Amino acid sequence: MSTGRPEGRAFSILSINTSKETGVPKTPVDRAVLREGHGIEGDAHAGEWHRQVSLLADEDIETMRGRGVELPPGIFAENLTTRGIDLARLGVGAHLRVGPALLEVTQIGKECHQGCAIRRAVGDCVMPRRGVFARVLVGGEIDRESRCRHDF
């Protein structure tokens, strides 16, 4: 059934990343369960708040590469490393469809904490300017092959 709204633009997930504790890089996983009103099951940042899932575009990470530090997926503690979407241009309230799940953007950027290892190593950190946070409106299991769309 058509809603009369455009389907949106496609993007992809390069990596799904989780951690059991905060303040550390996240580790890539093959799949994850996004739980409505909670975030990624088993991830330290999940919970009943507005920053349940974090996203960072690989294109933005690319701007940091070549500064003497290896930057694998999850190094900025992002849950989803994306490709093909300018996350920082999304507005608060924008919707992202990731497989069966639906996310709503709640925050663009964040304050960089004082102990940021990336900032200490290269003098800059992209997450505070280009990272995006979202809450889970509709849950579901996702993997790197999940079909992804956004509404601009």
Stockholm file with secondary structure:
# STOCKHOLM 1.0

chainA/1-152         MSTGRPEGRAFSILSINTSKETGVPKTPVDRAVLREGHGIEGDAHAGEWHRQVSLLADEDIETMRGRGVELPPGIFAENLTTRGIDLARLGVGAHLRVGPALLEVTQIGKECHQGCAIRRAVGDCVMPRRGVFARVLVGGEIDRESRCRHDF
#=GR chainA/1-152 SS CCCSSCCCEEEEEEEEEECSSSSSCCEEESEEEEETTTEETTCTTCSSSSCSEEEEEHHHHHTTTTSSSCCCTTTTCCSEEEESCCGGGSCTTCEEEETTEEEEEEEECCCCCTTCHHHHHHSCCSHHHHCEEEEEEECEEEETTCCEEECC
#=GC SS_cons         CCCSSCCCEEEEEEEEEECSSSSSCCEEESEEEEETTTEETTCTTCSSSSCSEEEEEHHHHHTTTTSSSCCCTTTTCCSEEEESCCGGGSCTTCEEEETTEEEEEEEECCCCCTTCHHHHHHSCCSHHHHCEEEEEEECEEEETTCCEEECC
//
